[in-house]
Amino acid sequence: MKKFFVKGLTLSVLTALSTPLLLGNSQQALWASSLEAATTSPTITTADPAPAKVLDPRASEKNLTSLASFAQADGRFAVILRLRDIPVITFLGSTAELTAFSAGQPLVTTDSAMGRAQAVAKQLEQLAQQPDFDAQAIQVRRGPGKTNYQISYQQQVLVTLDGQTFLPGQTRNLGQNALQMANRLRRLLGDAPPLAQIAPTQPQTLVGQAGSSIRRLKSGVASWYGPGFHGRRTANGERFNQNDLTAAHRSLPFGTRVRVTNLRNGQSVVVRINDRGPFSQGRVIDLSTQAARLIGVHSSGVAPVALDILSQ
Protein backbone atom coordinates (compact mmCIF):
# COMPACT_ATOMS: atom_id res chain seq x y z
CA MET A 1 0.00 0.00 0.00
CA LYS A 2 1.14 3.51 -0.80
CA LYS A 3 -0.18 6.63 0.85
CA PHE A 4 -0.04 10.15 -0.49
CA PHE A 5 -1.24 13.51 0.78
CA VAL A 6 -2.58 15.72 -2.02
CA LYS A 7 -3.49 19.24 -0.90
CA GLY A 8 -5.22 18.12 2.26
CA LEU A 9 -6.79 15.01 0.75
CA THR A 10 -5.92 11.65 2.26
CA LEU A 11 -5.12 9.27 -0.57
CA SER A 12 -4.78 5.56 0.16
CA VAL A 13 -3.69 3.34 -2.70
CA LEU A 14 -4.08 -0.37 -3.27
CA THR A 15 -2.22 -1.58 -6.33
CA ALA A 16 -4.21 -4.79 -6.65
CA LEU A 17 -7.70 -5.90 -5.79
CA SER A 18 -8.97 -9.43 -6.20
CA THR A 19 -12.67 -8.50 -6.24
CA PRO A 20 -13.89 -6.28 -9.10
CA LEU A 21 -15.00 -2.89 -7.87
CA LEU A 22 -17.23 -2.09 -10.79
CA LEU A 23 -19.15 -3.96 -13.42
CA GLY A 24 -16.05 -5.06 -15.35
CA ASN A 25 -15.79 -5.05 -19.13
CA SER A 26 -19.53 -4.69 -19.58
CA GLN A 27 -19.61 -1.29 -17.84
CA GLN A 28 -19.98 0.80 -20.99
CA ALA A 29 -22.56 -1.51 -22.52
CA LEU A 30 -24.51 -1.60 -19.26
CA TRP A 31 -24.54 2.20 -19.11
CA ALA A 32 -25.77 2.59 -22.69
CA SER A 33 -28.42 -0.13 -22.51
CA SER A 34 -29.89 1.05 -19.24
CA LEU A 35 -30.45 4.73 -20.08
CA GLU A 36 -33.83 3.96 -21.59
CA ALA A 37 -34.92 2.18 -18.40
CA ALA A 38 -33.48 4.62 -15.89
CA THR A 39 -36.71 4.88 -13.91
CA THR A 40 -38.49 1.60 -14.65
CA SER A 41 -36.04 -1.31 -14.86
CA PRO A 42 -35.57 -3.53 -11.81
CA THR A 43 -32.39 -2.90 -9.90
CA ILE A 44 -29.62 -5.46 -9.79
CA THR A 45 -27.34 -4.64 -6.93
CA THR A 46 -23.62 -5.25 -6.86
CA ALA A 47 -21.45 -5.33 -3.78
CA ASP A 48 -19.98 -2.04 -2.62
CA PRO A 49 -16.21 -1.86 -3.20
CA ALA A 50 -13.97 -2.95 -0.39
CA PRO A 51 -13.35 -0.15 2.11
CA ALA A 52 -10.18 1.79 1.48
CA LYS A 53 -7.60 1.07 4.14
CA VAL A 54 -6.40 4.31 5.69
CA LEU A 55 -3.11 4.10 7.50
CA ASP A 56 -3.88 7.07 9.73
CA PRO A 57 -6.97 6.23 11.87
CA ARG A 58 -7.54 9.94 12.42
CA ALA A 59 -7.87 10.65 8.68
CA SER A 60 -11.66 10.89 8.75
CA GLU A 61 -11.42 13.46 11.56
CA LYS A 62 -8.88 15.62 9.75
CA ASN A 63 -10.28 15.50 6.23
CA LEU A 64 -13.80 15.62 4.88
CA THR A 65 -12.79 13.81 1.69
CA SER A 66 -10.37 11.01 0.92
CA LEU A 67 -9.37 9.24 -2.29
CA ALA A 68 -8.57 5.55 -2.75
CA SER A 69 -7.27 4.18 -6.04
CA PHE A 70 -7.59 0.58 -7.23
CA ALA A 71 -6.64 -1.70 -10.07
CA GLN A 72 -9.81 -2.98 -11.72
CA ALA A 73 -10.19 -6.60 -12.68
CA ASP A 74 -10.30 -5.56 -16.36
CA GLY A 75 -6.95 -3.75 -16.08
CA ARG A 76 -8.19 -0.19 -15.75
CA PHE A 77 -7.44 2.38 -13.08
CA ALA A 78 -10.23 3.52 -10.75
CA VAL A 79 -10.46 6.12 -7.99
CA ILE A 80 -13.14 6.27 -5.32
CA LEU A 81 -13.98 9.55 -3.60
CA ARG A 82 -15.17 9.04 -0.05
CA LEU A 83 -16.92 11.52 2.23
CA ARG A 84 -16.43 10.83 5.94
CA ASP A 85 -15.23 7.34 4.94
CA ILE A 86 -18.40 6.63 2.92
CA PRO A 87 -17.83 5.81 -0.79
CA VAL A 88 -19.74 8.32 -2.91
CA ILE A 89 -18.24 8.59 -6.41
CA THR A 90 -16.17 6.27 -8.61
CA PHE A 91 -13.97 7.75 -11.34
CA LEU A 92 -12.96 5.23 -13.99
CA GLY A 93 -9.60 5.61 -15.70
CA SER A 94 -7.67 3.68 -18.32
CA THR A 95 -5.11 0.90 -18.57
CA ALA A 96 -2.50 3.54 -19.42
CA GLU A 97 -3.19 5.27 -16.11
CA LEU A 98 -2.78 1.99 -14.26
CA THR A 99 0.49 1.28 -16.07
CA ALA A 100 1.82 4.73 -15.22
CA PHE A 101 0.77 4.41 -11.61
CA SER A 102 2.38 0.98 -11.26
CA ALA A 103 5.60 2.51 -12.57
CA GLY A 104 5.47 5.20 -9.88
CA GLN A 105 4.47 7.92 -12.35
CA PRO A 106 0.74 8.48 -11.78
CA LEU A 107 -1.11 10.47 -14.43
CA VAL A 108 -2.83 13.44 -12.81
CA THR A 109 -4.15 15.37 -15.80
CA THR A 110 -7.52 17.12 -15.91
CA ASP A 111 -8.97 14.22 -17.91
CA SER A 112 -7.48 11.41 -15.82
CA ALA A 113 -9.42 9.56 -13.13
CA MET A 114 -7.20 11.01 -10.39
CA GLY A 115 -7.35 14.53 -11.79
CA ARG A 116 -11.15 14.43 -12.02
CA ALA A 117 -11.44 13.01 -8.51
CA GLN A 118 -9.15 15.66 -7.05
CA ALA A 119 -11.10 18.47 -8.74
CA VAL A 120 -14.45 17.28 -7.38
CA ALA A 121 -12.99 16.63 -3.91
CA LYS A 122 -11.54 20.14 -3.78
CA GLN A 123 -14.85 21.62 -4.87
CA LEU A 124 -16.73 19.74 -2.14
CA GLU A 125 -14.19 20.85 0.47
CA GLN A 126 -14.60 24.47 -0.59
CA LEU A 127 -18.39 24.27 -0.49
CA ALA A 128 -18.40 22.75 2.99
CA GLN A 129 -16.27 25.63 4.27
CA GLN A 130 -18.66 28.32 3.06
CA PRO A 131 -20.51 29.87 6.03
CA ASP A 132 -23.80 30.01 4.10
CA PHE A 133 -23.55 26.53 2.59
CA ASP A 134 -26.90 24.69 2.61
CA ALA A 135 -26.83 21.02 1.62
CA GLN A 136 -30.53 21.19 0.78
CA ALA A 137 -29.56 23.14 -2.36
CA ILE A 138 -27.89 20.00 -3.76
CA GLN A 139 -30.11 18.71 -6.57
CA VAL A 140 -29.96 16.10 -9.32
CA ARG A 141 -31.43 16.23 -12.82
CA ARG A 142 -30.99 14.62 -16.20
CA GLY A 143 -28.18 16.17 -18.21
CA PRO A 144 -28.21 17.70 -21.71
CA GLY A 145 -29.35 15.25 -24.34
CA LYS A 146 -30.61 12.95 -21.58
CA THR A 147 -27.45 10.84 -21.81
CA ASN A 148 -26.25 11.47 -18.27
CA TYR A 149 -27.23 12.89 -14.88
CA GLN A 150 -25.89 16.00 -13.19
CA ILE A 151 -25.67 16.76 -9.48
CA SER A 152 -25.48 20.48 -8.81
CA TYR A 153 -25.39 23.05 -6.03
CA GLN A 154 -27.22 26.32 -6.75
CA GLN A 155 -27.02 25.64 -10.51
CA GLN A 156 -23.26 24.87 -10.26
CA VAL A 157 -22.57 21.36 -11.57
CA LEU A 158 -20.60 19.35 -9.01
CA VAL A 159 -20.39 16.04 -10.85
CA THR A 160 -21.79 14.48 -14.03
CA LEU A 161 -22.68 10.79 -13.91
CA ASP A 162 -21.78 8.97 -17.11
CA GLY A 163 -19.88 5.88 -18.21
CA GLN A 164 -16.70 7.14 -16.55
CA THR A 165 -18.13 8.60 -13.33
CA PHE A 166 -20.74 6.74 -11.30
CA LEU A 167 -21.99 5.49 -7.95
CA PRO A 168 -19.83 2.81 -6.26
CA GLY A 169 -21.71 -0.47 -6.31
CA GLN A 170 -24.23 0.96 -8.75
CA THR A 171 -27.31 -0.78 -10.13
CA ARG A 172 -28.91 -0.91 -13.58
CA ASN A 173 -31.29 1.91 -12.69
CA LEU A 174 -29.18 4.98 -13.46
CA GLY A 175 -31.79 7.44 -12.24
CA GLN A 176 -31.85 5.78 -8.85
CA ASN A 177 -28.04 5.69 -8.80
CA ALA A 178 -27.92 9.45 -9.39
CA LEU A 179 -30.58 10.08 -6.76
CA GLN A 180 -28.69 7.95 -4.23
CA MET A 181 -25.43 9.79 -4.92
CA ALA A 182 -27.12 13.17 -4.48
CA ASN A 183 -28.68 12.05 -1.21
CA ARG A 184 -25.33 10.80 0.10
CA LEU A 185 -23.82 14.21 -0.65
CA ARG A 186 -26.75 16.00 1.01
CA ARG A 187 -26.52 13.86 4.15
CA LEU A 188 -22.73 13.77 4.50
CA LEU A 189 -22.15 17.44 3.71
CA GLY A 190 -24.98 18.92 5.76
CA ASP A 191 -27.36 16.27 7.13
CA ALA A 192 -30.04 17.46 4.69
CA PRO A 193 -33.18 15.33 4.17
CA PRO A 194 -33.13 13.02 1.13
CA LEU A 195 -34.66 13.91 -2.21
CA ALA A 196 -37.65 11.84 -3.24
CA GLN A 197 -37.27 12.37 -6.98
CA ILE A 198 -35.06 13.81 -9.69
CA ALA A 199 -35.66 17.48 -10.52
CA PRO A 200 -37.02 18.54 -13.93
CA THR A 201 -34.44 18.88 -16.68
CA GLN A 202 -34.75 22.68 -16.56
CA PRO A 203 -35.64 24.71 -13.46
CA GLN A 204 -39.26 25.87 -13.63
CA THR A 205 -38.44 29.29 -12.17
CA LEU A 206 -35.16 31.06 -12.78
CA VAL A 207 -34.37 33.24 -9.79
CA GLY A 208 -31.06 34.56 -8.56
CA GLN A 209 -29.54 33.79 -5.19
CA ALA A 210 -30.82 37.07 -3.78
CA GLY A 211 -34.30 36.59 -5.23
CA SER A 212 -33.69 38.72 -8.34
CA SER A 213 -34.38 37.44 -11.83
CA ILE A 214 -31.49 35.84 -13.67
CA ARG A 215 -30.28 37.94 -16.61
CA ARG A 216 -28.80 36.17 -19.62
CA LEU A 217 -25.83 37.94 -21.16
CA LYS A 218 -24.72 37.62 -24.74
CA SER A 219 -23.14 34.23 -25.43
CA GLY A 220 -19.58 34.05 -26.66
CA VAL A 221 -16.26 32.32 -26.21
CA ALA A 222 -14.64 31.67 -22.84
CA SER A 223 -10.91 31.29 -22.27
CA TRP A 224 -8.91 30.72 -19.09
CA TYR A 225 -5.77 31.96 -17.34
CA GLY A 226 -3.79 30.73 -14.38
CA PRO A 227 -0.15 29.73 -13.81
CA GLY A 228 1.50 32.90 -15.11
CA PHE A 229 -0.84 35.13 -13.10
CA HIS A 230 -1.14 33.10 -9.88
CA GLY A 231 -0.40 35.33 -6.90
CA ARG A 232 -0.53 38.58 -8.85
CA ARG A 233 -2.93 41.40 -8.04
CA THR A 234 -6.26 41.34 -9.86
CA ALA A 235 -8.05 44.48 -11.04
CA ASN A 236 -10.04 44.67 -7.78
CA GLY A 237 -6.86 44.52 -5.69
CA GLU A 238 -6.97 40.97 -4.36
CA ARG A 239 -4.41 38.24 -5.05
CA PHE A 240 -5.33 36.01 -7.97
CA ASN A 241 -5.68 32.35 -6.99
CA GLN A 242 -5.99 30.06 -10.00
CA ASN A 243 -7.70 27.44 -7.80
CA ASP A 244 -10.59 29.72 -6.80
CA LEU A 245 -13.80 29.98 -8.80
CA THR A 246 -13.26 33.47 -10.20
CA ALA A 247 -13.20 35.13 -13.61
CA ALA A 248 -12.32 38.29 -15.50
CA HIS A 249 -14.95 40.29 -17.39
CA ARG A 250 -14.64 43.60 -19.22
CA SER A 251 -17.48 45.49 -17.55
CA LEU A 252 -19.42 43.54 -14.89
CA PRO A 253 -19.05 44.98 -11.37
CA PHE A 254 -16.55 43.24 -9.11
CA GLY A 255 -18.26 40.66 -6.92
CA THR A 256 -20.89 39.77 -9.52
CA ARG A 257 -21.68 36.05 -9.49
CA VAL A 258 -22.06 34.60 -12.97
CA ARG A 259 -23.12 31.12 -14.04
CA VAL A 260 -20.98 30.02 -16.99
CA THR A 261 -22.35 27.13 -19.06
CA ASN A 262 -20.19 25.30 -21.58
CA LEU A 263 -22.49 24.94 -24.60
CA ARG A 264 -20.55 21.91 -25.83
CA ASN A 265 -21.30 19.69 -22.83
CA GLY A 266 -23.89 21.55 -20.74
CA GLN A 267 -21.64 21.73 -17.68
CA SER A 268 -21.90 24.88 -15.54
CA VAL A 269 -19.89 26.65 -12.87
CA VAL A 270 -20.64 29.76 -10.80
CA VAL A 271 -17.77 32.26 -10.68
CA ARG A 272 -17.16 35.60 -9.00
CA ILE A 273 -15.88 38.51 -11.09
CA ASN A 274 -12.65 39.91 -9.60
CA ASP A 275 -10.60 40.92 -12.64
CA ARG A 276 -10.77 42.65 -16.02
CA GLY A 277 -10.49 40.94 -19.39
CA PRO A 278 -10.33 39.11 -21.69
CA PHE A 279 -9.11 41.56 -24.29
CA SER A 280 -9.01 39.19 -27.26
CA GLN A 281 -11.75 39.86 -29.80
CA GLY A 282 -14.71 37.49 -29.57
CA ARG A 283 -14.03 36.31 -26.01
CA VAL A 284 -16.52 37.25 -23.32
CA ILE A 285 -15.00 35.89 -20.11
CA ASP A 286 -11.64 34.65 -18.82
CA LEU A 287 -12.00 31.84 -16.28
CA SER A 288 -9.64 30.79 -13.51
CA THR A 289 -7.86 27.47 -14.03
CA GLN A 290 -10.14 25.63 -11.60
CA ALA A 291 -13.35 27.03 -13.09
CA ALA A 292 -12.17 26.07 -16.57
CA ARG A 293 -11.41 22.52 -15.44
CA LEU A 294 -14.84 22.01 -13.92
CA ILE A 295 -16.69 22.72 -17.17
CA GLY A 296 -14.23 21.22 -19.65
CA VAL A 297 -12.65 24.41 -20.98
CA HIS A 298 -9.16 23.77 -19.59
CA SER A 299 -8.23 21.00 -22.03
CA SER A 300 -9.68 22.72 -25.11
CA GLY A 301 -8.38 26.19 -24.22
CA VAL A 302 -11.55 27.96 -25.35
CA ALA A 303 -15.21 27.00 -25.62
CA PRO A 304 -18.56 28.62 -26.49
CA VAL A 305 -20.42 29.56 -23.32
CA ALA A 306 -23.61 31.18 -22.07
CA LEU A 307 -23.42 33.66 -19.19
CA ASP A 308 -26.18 34.21 -16.62
CA ILE A 309 -25.90 36.88 -13.93
CA LEU A 310 -27.03 35.46 -10.59
CA SER A 311 -26.29 38.48 -8.38
CA GLN A 312 -24.74 41.95 -8.51
C-alpha positions as CSV (number, residue, x, y, z in Angstrom):
1,M,0.0,0.0,0.0
2,K,1.1,3.5,-0.8
3,K,-0.2,6.6,0.9
4,F,0.0,10.1,-0.5
5,F,-1.2,13.5,0.8
6,V,-2.6,15.7,-2.0
7,K,-3.5,19.2,-0.9
8,G,-5.2,18.1,2.3
9,L,-6.8,15.0,0.8
10,T,-5.9,11.7,2.3
11,L,-5.1,9.3,-0.6
12,S,-4.8,5.6,0.2
13,V,-3.7,3.3,-2.7
14,L,-4.1,-0.4,-3.3
15,T,-2.2,-1.6,-6.3
16,A,-4.2,-4.8,-6.7
17,L,-7.7,-5.9,-5.8
18,S,-9.0,-9.4,-6.2
19,T,-12.7,-8.5,-6.2
20,P,-13.9,-6.3,-9.1
21,L,-15.0,-2.9,-7.9
22,L,-17.2,-2.1,-10.8
23,L,-19.1,-4.0,-13.4
24,G,-16.1,-5.1,-15.4
25,N,-15.8,-5.1,-19.1
26,S,-19.5,-4.7,-19.6
27,Q,-19.6,-1.3,-17.8
28,Q,-20.0,0.8,-21.0
29,A,-22.6,-1.5,-22.5
30,L,-24.5,-1.6,-19.3
31,W,-24.5,2.2,-19.1
32,A,-25.8,2.6,-22.7
33,S,-28.4,-0.1,-22.5
34,S,-29.9,1.1,-19.2
35,L,-30.5,4.7,-20.1
36,E,-33.8,4.0,-21.6
37,A,-34.9,2.2,-18.4
38,A,-33.5,4.6,-15.9
39,T,-36.7,4.9,-13.9
40,T,-38.5,1.6,-14.7
41,S,-36.0,-1.3,-14.9
42,P,-35.6,-3.5,-11.8
43,T,-32.4,-2.9,-9.9
44,I,-29.6,-5.5,-9.8
45,T,-27.3,-4.6,-6.9
46,T,-23.6,-5.2,-6.9
47,A,-21.5,-5.3,-3.8
48,D,-20.0,-2.0,-2.6
49,P,-16.2,-1.9,-3.2
50,A,-14.0,-3.0,-0.4
51,P,-13.4,-0.2,2.1
52,A,-10.2,1.8,1.5
53,K,-7.6,1.1,4.1
54,V,-6.4,4.3,5.7
55,L,-3.1,4.1,7.5
56,D,-3.9,7.1,9.7
57,P,-7.0,6.2,11.9
58,R,-7.5,9.9,12.4
59,A,-7.9,10.7,8.7
60,S,-11.7,10.9,8.8
61,E,-11.4,13.5,11.6
62,K,-8.9,15.6,9.7
63,N,-10.3,15.5,6.2
64,L,-13.8,15.6,4.9
65,T,-12.8,13.8,1.7
66,S,-10.4,11.0,0.9
67,L,-9.4,9.2,-2.3
68,A,-8.6,5.6,-2.7
69,S,-7.3,4.2,-6.0
70,F,-7.6,0.6,-7.2
71,A,-6.6,-1.7,-10.1
72,Q,-9.8,-3.0,-11.7
73,A,-10.2,-6.6,-12.7
74,D,-10.3,-5.6,-16.4
75,G,-6.9,-3.7,-16.1
76,R,-8.2,-0.2,-15.7
77,F,-7.4,2.4,-13.1
78,A,-10.2,3.5,-10.7
79,V,-10.5,6.1,-8.0
80,I,-13.1,6.3,-5.3
81,L,-14.0,9.5,-3.6
82,R,-15.2,9.0,-0.1
83,L,-16.9,11.5,2.2
84,R,-16.4,10.8,5.9
85,D,-15.2,7.3,4.9
86,I,-18.4,6.6,2.9
87,P,-17.8,5.8,-0.8
88,V,-19.7,8.3,-2.9
89,I,-18.2,8.6,-6.4
90,T,-16.2,6.3,-8.6
91,F,-14.0,7.8,-11.3
92,L,-13.0,5.2,-14.0
93,G,-9.6,5.6,-15.7
94,S,-7.7,3.7,-18.3
95,T,-5.1,0.9,-18.6
96,A,-2.5,3.5,-19.4
97,E,-3.2,5.3,-16.1
98,L,-2.8,2.0,-14.3
99,T,0.5,1.3,-16.1
100,A,1.8,4.7,-15.2
101,F,0.8,4.4,-11.6
102,S,2.4,1.0,-11.3
103,A,5.6,2.5,-12.6
104,G,5.5,5.2,-9.9
105,Q,4.5,7.9,-12.4
106,P,0.7,8.5,-11.8
107,L,-1.1,10.5,-14.4
108,V,-2.8,13.4,-12.8
109,T,-4.2,15.4,-15.8
110,T,-7.5,17.1,-15.9
111,D,-9.0,14.2,-17.9
112,S,-7.5,11.4,-15.8
113,A,-9.4,9.6,-13.1
114,M,-7.2,11.0,-10.4
115,G,-7.4,14.5,-11.8
116,R,-11.2,14.4,-12.0
117,A,-11.4,13.0,-8.5
118,Q,-9.1,15.7,-7.1
119,A,-11.1,18.5,-8.7
120,V,-14.4,17.3,-7.4
121,A,-13.0,16.6,-3.9
122,K,-11.5,20.1,-3.8
123,Q,-14.8,21.6,-4.9
124,L,-16.7,19.7,-2.1
125,E,-14.2,20.8,0.5
126,Q,-14.6,24.5,-0.6
127,L,-18.4,24.3,-0.5
128,A,-18.4,22.7,3.0
129,Q,-16.3,25.6,4.3
130,Q,-18.7,28.3,3.1
131,P,-20.5,29.9,6.0
132,D,-23.8,30.0,4.1
133,F,-23.5,26.5,2.6
134,D,-26.9,24.7,2.6
135,A,-26.8,21.0,1.6
136,Q,-30.5,21.2,0.8
137,A,-29.6,23.1,-2.4
138,I,-27.9,20.0,-3.8
139,Q,-30.1,18.7,-6.6
140,V,-30.0,16.1,-9.3
141,R,-31.4,16.2,-12.8
142,R,-31.0,14.6,-16.2
143,G,-28.2,16.2,-18.2
144,P,-28.2,17.7,-21.7
145,G,-29.4,15.3,-24.3
146,K,-30.6,13.0,-21.6
147,T,-27.5,10.8,-21.8
148,N,-26.2,11.5,-18.3
149,Y,-27.2,12.9,-14.9
150,Q,-25.9,16.0,-13.2
151,I,-25.7,16.8,-9.5
152,S,-25.5,20.5,-8.8
153,Y,-25.4,23.0,-6.0
154,Q,-27.2,26.3,-6.8
155,Q,-27.0,25.6,-10.5
156,Q,-23.3,24.9,-10.3
157,V,-22.6,21.4,-11.6
158,L,-20.6,19.3,-9.0
159,V,-20.4,16.0,-10.9
160,T,-21.8,14.5,-14.0
161,L,-22.7,10.8,-13.9
162,D,-21.8,9.0,-17.1
163,G,-19.9,5.9,-18.2
164,Q,-16.7,7.1,-16.6
165,T,-18.1,8.6,-13.3
166,F,-20.7,6.7,-11.3
167,L,-22.0,5.5,-8.0
168,P,-19.8,2.8,-6.3
169,G,-21.7,-0.5,-6.3
170,Q,-24.2,1.0,-8.8
171,T,-27.3,-0.8,-10.1
172,R,-28.9,-0.9,-13.6
173,N,-31.3,1.9,-12.7
174,L,-29.2,5.0,-13.5
175,G,-31.8,7.4,-12.2
176,Q,-31.8,5.8,-8.8
177,N,-28.0,5.7,-8.8
178,A,-27.9,9.5,-9.4
179,L,-30.6,10.1,-6.8
180,Q,-28.7,8.0,-4.2
181,M,-25.4,9.8,-4.9
182,A,-27.1,13.2,-4.5
183,N,-28.7,12.0,-1.2
184,R,-25.3,10.8,0.1
185,L,-23.8,14.2,-0.7
186,R,-26.8,16.0,1.0
187,R,-26.5,13.9,4.2
188,L,-22.7,13.8,4.5
189,L,-22.1,17.4,3.7
190,G,-25.0,18.9,5.8
191,D,-27.4,16.3,7.1
192,A,-30.0,17.5,4.7
193,P,-33.2,15.3,4.2
194,P,-33.1,13.0,1.1
195,L,-34.7,13.9,-2.2
196,A,-37.6,11.8,-3.2
197,Q,-37.3,12.4,-7.0
198,I,-35.1,13.8,-9.7
199,A,-35.7,17.5,-10.5
200,P,-37.0,18.5,-13.9
201,T,-34.4,18.9,-16.7
202,Q,-34.7,22.7,-16.6
203,P,-35.6,24.7,-13.5
204,Q,-39.3,25.9,-13.6
205,T,-38.4,29.3,-12.2
206,L,-35.2,31.1,-12.8
207,V,-34.4,33.2,-9.8
208,G,-31.1,34.6,-8.6
209,Q,-29.5,33.8,-5.2
210,A,-30.8,37.1,-3.8
211,G,-34.3,36.6,-5.2
212,S,-33.7,38.7,-8.3
213,S,-34.4,37.4,-11.8
214,I,-31.5,35.8,-13.7
215,R,-30.3,37.9,-16.6
216,R,-28.8,36.2,-19.6
217,L,-25.8,37.9,-21.2
218,K,-24.7,37.6,-24.7
219,S,-23.1,34.2,-25.4
220,G,-19.6,34.0,-26.7
221,V,-16.3,32.3,-26.2
222,A,-14.6,31.7,-22.8
223,S,-10.9,31.3,-22.3
224,W,-8.9,30.7,-19.1
225,Y,-5.8,32.0,-17.3
226,G,-3.8,30.7,-14.4
227,P,-0.1,29.7,-13.8
228,G,1.5,32.9,-15.1
229,F,-0.8,35.1,-13.1
230,H,-1.1,33.1,-9.9
231,G,-0.4,35.3,-6.9
232,R,-0.5,38.6,-8.8
233,R,-2.9,41.4,-8.0
234,T,-6.3,41.3,-9.9
235,A,-8.0,44.5,-11.0
236,N,-10.0,44.7,-7.8
237,G,-6.9,44.5,-5.7
238,E,-7.0,41.0,-4.4
239,R,-4.4,38.2,-5.0
240,F,-5.3,36.0,-8.0
241,N,-5.7,32.4,-7.0
242,Q,-6.0,30.1,-10.0
243,N,-7.7,27.4,-7.8
244,D,-10.6,29.7,-6.8
245,L,-13.8,30.0,-8.8
246,T,-13.3,33.5,-10.2
247,A,-13.2,35.1,-13.6
248,A,-12.3,38.3,-15.5
249,H,-14.9,40.3,-17.4
250,R,-14.6,43.6,-19.2
251,S,-17.5,45.5,-17.5
252,L,-19.4,43.5,-14.9
253,P,-19.0,45.0,-11.4
254,F,-16.6,43.2,-9.1
255,G,-18.3,40.7,-6.9
256,T,-20.9,39.8,-9.5
257,R,-21.7,36.0,-9.5
258,V,-22.1,34.6,-13.0
259,R,-23.1,31.1,-14.0
260,V,-21.0,30.0,-17.0
261,T,-22.3,27.1,-19.1
262,N,-20.2,25.3,-21.6
263,L,-22.5,24.9,-24.6
264,R,-20.5,21.9,-25.8
265,N,-21.3,19.7,-22.8
266,G,-23.9,21.6,-20.7
267,Q,-21.6,21.7,-17.7
268,S,-21.9,24.9,-15.5
269,V,-19.9,26.7,-12.9
270,V,-20.6,29.8,-10.8
271,V,-17.8,32.3,-10.7
272,R,-17.2,35.6,-9.0
273,I,-15.9,38.5,-11.1
274,N,-12.7,39.9,-9.6
275,D,-10.6,40.9,-12.6
276,R,-10.8,42.6,-16.0
277,G,-10.5,40.9,-19.4
278,P,-10.3,39.1,-21.7
279,F,-9.1,41.6,-24.3
280,S,-9.0,39.2,-27.3
281,Q,-11.8,39.9,-29.8
282,G,-14.7,37.5,-29.6
283,R,-14.0,36.3,-26.0
284,V,-16.5,37.3,-23.3
285,I,-15.0,35.9,-20.1
286,D,-11.6,34.6,-18.8
287,L,-12.0,31.8,-16.3
288,S,-9.6,30.8,-13.5
289,T,-7.9,27.5,-14.0
290,Q,-10.1,25.6,-11.6
291,A,-13.4,27.0,-13.1
292,A,-12.2,26.1,-16.6
293,R,-11.4,22.5,-15.4
294,L,-14.8,22.0,-13.9
295,I,-16.7,22.7,-17.2
296,G,-14.2,21.2,-19.7
297,V,-12.6,24.4,-21.0
298,H,-9.2,23.8,-19.6
299,S,-8.2,21.0,-22.0
300,S,-9.7,22.7,-25.1
301,G,-8.4,26.2,-24.2
302,V,-11.5,28.0,-25.4
303,A,-15.2,27.0,-25.6
304,P,-18.6,28.6,-26.5
305,V,-20.4,29.6,-23.3
306,A,-23.6,31.2,-22.1
307,L,-23.4,33.7,-19.2
308,D,-26.2,34.2,-16.6
309,I,-25.9,36.9,-13.9
310,L,-27.0,35.5,-10.6
311,S,-26.3,38.5,-8.4
312,Q,-24.7,42.0,-8.5
